[in-house]
Amino acid sequence: MSRLLGGLLQKAQGLKEKAKKVKAELKAMTVESSAGNGAVKVVANGDKQIISIKLNKELLENPEDIESLKDLIFTASNDALSKAGVIQKDAAKKVLGEMGLNIPGIF
């Protein structure tokens, strides 16, 4: 019984260390999304944080069209975060698989 518990604790510690490493790797990865034919570009990291937003100057020339600008920013941001989420899921599946923890339906 204690050998089983020791093995589980060792696996848990290994998983914790691997997760820490993967989190750092995810933070360094980036994904980009754009909207409005490239008028708005959003970059997010693999930790699902927006790290930059670039706007085409022409978008700012018409202040009456602010709602369209907001929509483009939301669209590009949500898409970038969705892409980052896919990267996170793939990384988590890989870590769990390497640890021999294949849990159906976890993602």
SEPANU-938230 format. One record per residue (C-alpha): chain; x, y, z; residue in three letters. Coordinates in Angstrom, 2 decimals, m for minus. Layout:
<sites>
SITE   chain        xx        yy        zz   resn
SITE       A         X         Y         Z    ala
...
</sites>
This chain:
<sites>
SITE   chain        xx        yy        zz   resn
SITE       A      0.00      0.00      0.00    met
SITE       A      2.73      2.47      0.93    ser
SITE       A      4.64      1.64     m2.28    arg
SITE       A      1.52      2.51     m4.29    leu
SITE       A      1.10      5.77     m2.39    leu
SITE       A      4.78      6.57     m2.88    gly
SITE       A      4.45      5.95     m6.59    gly
SITE       A      1.42      8.22     m6.80    leu
SITE       A      3.21     10.97     m4.88    leu
SITE       A      6.22     10.64     m7.17    gln
SITE       A      3.97     10.90    m10.25    lys
SITE       A      2.22     13.93     m8.76    ala
SITE       A      5.56     15.64     m8.10    gln
SITE       A      6.72     14.86    m11.64    gly
SITE       A      3.48     16.23    m13.04    leu
SITE       A      3.84     19.42    m11.02    lys
SITE       A      7.39     19.98    m12.25    glu
SITE       A      6.45     19.24    m15.86    lys
SITE       A      3.42     21.55    m15.65    ala
SITE       A      5.62     24.38    m14.38    lys
SITE       A      8.00     23.90    m17.32    lys
SITE       A      5.17     23.74    m19.84    val
SITE       A      3.57     26.90    m18.41    lys
SITE       A      6.83     28.78    m19.00    ala
SITE       A      7.02     27.39    m22.54    glu
SITE       A      3.41     28.41    m23.22    leu
SITE       A      4.10     31.94    m22.02    lys
SITE       A      6.87     32.18    m24.64    ala
SITE       A      4.66     30.91    m27.51    met
SITE       A      2.55     33.38    m29.46    thr
SITE       A     m0.45     33.21    m31.76    val
SITE       A     m1.75     35.98    m33.98    glu
SITE       A     m5.18     36.75    m35.28    ser
SITE       A     m6.51     39.54    m37.43    ser
SITE       A     m9.84     41.03    m38.44    ala
SITE       A    m11.00     43.48    m41.05    gly
SITE       A     m8.58     42.24    m43.72    asn
SITE       A     m5.65     42.79    m41.37    gly
SITE       A     m6.79     46.19    m40.10    ala
SITE       A     m6.68     44.85    m36.53    val
SITE       A     m4.01     42.40    m35.40    lys
SITE       A     m3.94     40.80    m31.98    val
SITE       A     m1.14     38.70    m30.54    val
SITE       A     m1.69     36.45    m27.53    ala
SITE       A      0.65     34.09    m25.75    asn
SITE       A      0.04     30.44    m24.95    gly
SITE       A     m0.97     31.44    m21.43    asp
SITE       A     m4.04     33.13    m22.95    lys
SITE       A     m2.82     36.69    m22.38    gln
SITE       A     m3.15     39.42    m25.00    ile
SITE       A      0.34     40.80    m25.51    ile
SITE       A     m0.21     43.26    m28.36    ser
SITE       A     m2.89     44.91    m30.44    ile
SITE       A     m2.05     46.72    m33.68    lys
SITE       A     m4.55     48.95    m35.43    leu
SITE       A     m4.40     50.25    m38.97    asn
SITE       A     m4.17     54.05    m38.80    lys
SITE       A     m7.07     54.44    m41.21    glu
SITE       A     m9.40     52.85    m38.66    leu
SITE       A     m8.79     55.77    m36.32    leu
SITE       A     m9.59     58.45    m38.90    glu
SITE       A    m13.35     58.02    m38.62    asn
SITE       A    m14.42     58.44    m34.97    pro
SITE       A    m18.07     57.82    m35.90    glu
SITE       A    m17.22     54.23    m36.79    asp
SITE       A    m15.99     53.34    m33.29    ile
SITE       A    m18.48     50.45    m32.98    glu
SITE       A    m16.96     48.72    m36.02    ser
SITE       A    m13.50     49.18    m34.51    leu
SITE       A    m14.66     47.61    m31.24    lys
SITE       A    m16.16     44.67    m33.13    asp
SITE       A    m12.90     44.09    m35.03    leu
SITE       A    m10.88     44.21    m31.80    ile
SITE       A    m13.26     41.77    m30.09    phe
SITE       A    m13.22     39.41    m33.07    thr
SITE       A     m9.44     39.34    m33.40    ala
SITE       A     m8.95     39.07    m29.61    ser
SITE       A    m11.39     36.22    m29.16    asn
SITE       A     m9.86     34.33    m32.07    asp
SITE       A     m6.32     34.79    m30.72    ala
SITE       A     m7.41     33.59    m27.27    leu
SITE       A     m9.16     30.60    m28.84    ser
SITE       A     m5.97     29.66    m30.68    lys
SITE       A     m4.01     30.02    m27.43    ala
SITE       A     m6.53     27.73    m25.73    gly
SITE       A     m5.91     25.04    m28.35    val
SITE       A     m2.17     25.29    m27.68    ile
SITE       A     m2.82     24.96    m23.93    gln
SITE       A     m5.02     21.89    m24.40    lys
SITE       A     m2.51     20.20    m26.66    asp
SITE       A      0.29     20.86    m24.17    ala
SITE       A     m1.78     19.52    m21.27    ala
SITE       A     m2.71     16.37    m23.20    lys
SITE       A      0.95     15.81    m24.03    lys
SITE       A      2.03     16.19    m20.39    val
SITE       A     m0.67     13.86    m19.13    leu
SITE       A      0.16     11.33    m21.84    gly
SITE       A      3.85     11.40    m20.94    glu
SITE       A      2.90     10.74    m17.33    met
SITE       A      0.76      7.78    m18.38    gly
SITE       A     m2.43      9.57    m17.37    leu
SITE       A     m4.87      9.11    m20.22    asn
SITE       A     m8.14     10.41    m18.81    ile
SITE       A    m10.93     10.25    m21.41    pro
SITE       A    m13.09     13.35    m21.68    gly
SITE       A    m10.84     15.59    m19.60    ile
SITE       A    m10.52     18.02    m22.52    phe
</sites>
